[in-house]
Amino acid sequence: MAPTPPTRRAKGFEARLGYQFTDRVLFKRALTHASVRTAAKRGGDHDNERLEFLGDRVLGLAVAELITETFTAASEGELARIFNHLVRGETCADVARSMGLGEQLILSDSEAGSGGREKVTILADACEAVLGAIFLEGGFDAARRIVRLHWTGRLQTLPEEPADPKSALQEWAQGQGLDLPKYKELSRAGPDHAPQFTTEVRVGGRKAPLARVAIGNGTSKRAAEQSAATALLIKEGVWKSAP
């Protein structure tokens, strides 16, 4: 049986993407959200989750290569900050919008009806799934070319470095596709005029089998939270030391 030819709408998307798929089944899978699964199809290659997993790694390598070539004098910490911004969900979703990817998604009726074509998580995951599919069909060189086509311009609009550890940790968590940091006061000691707080910060999420945890101390709740955020940034290798 001859392969199904691409529709005019699909051709328009692939033109904006900068890559035309030969394997139309693979292309369709990259666009298929898990909401269309049936009980009989669970766990197989019927949606884009496995491709998203692969594309996340392809994107990470391509972006790491791009920024180390571009920012030759940047420290490891500066590179990590730039990397996290470029691979975070919001950036991937923005790239997806620029391609018109949302219009191509194959969603369940309920997901489509609830605005799924504009949801950041769905767009970001589909963007990575498309990169994963390109990698499988065309290899890393093809995927790298697409990443450079759509991400290089974003190097000119990088945000300023976060002014405090809590903001830096939040940016790092978003870049890793993790949940936002959660702070919990563990204890308070000392007299009222000189209290000492101990706070835990925890970062988990779907992409974190084990939550990242650190503890900090300070003479106020905010200071303890900043201390905990700093400790976790150092623990994860984002910062080498406290600023």
HUVENZI-V468633 format. One record per run of one state. SS is the DSSP state (@ for helix, = for strand, . for the rest). FROM is the first residue (numbers start at 1). LEN is the number of residues. Records with the same first field share a line. If there is no record, write none. Layout:
SS->FROM-LEN, FROM-LEN
This chain:
.->1-7, 18-6, 33-1, 37-2, 42-7, 71-5, 88-1, 100-1, 105-1, 107-2, 114-2, 119-1, 139-1, 158-7, 176-6, 190-2, 195-1, 204-8, 219-2, 236-8
@->8-10, 24-8, 34-3, 39-3, 49-22, 76-12, 89-11, 101-4, 109-5, 116-3, 120-19, 140-18, 165-11, 192-3, 221-15
=->32-1, 106-1, 182-8, 196-8, 212-7
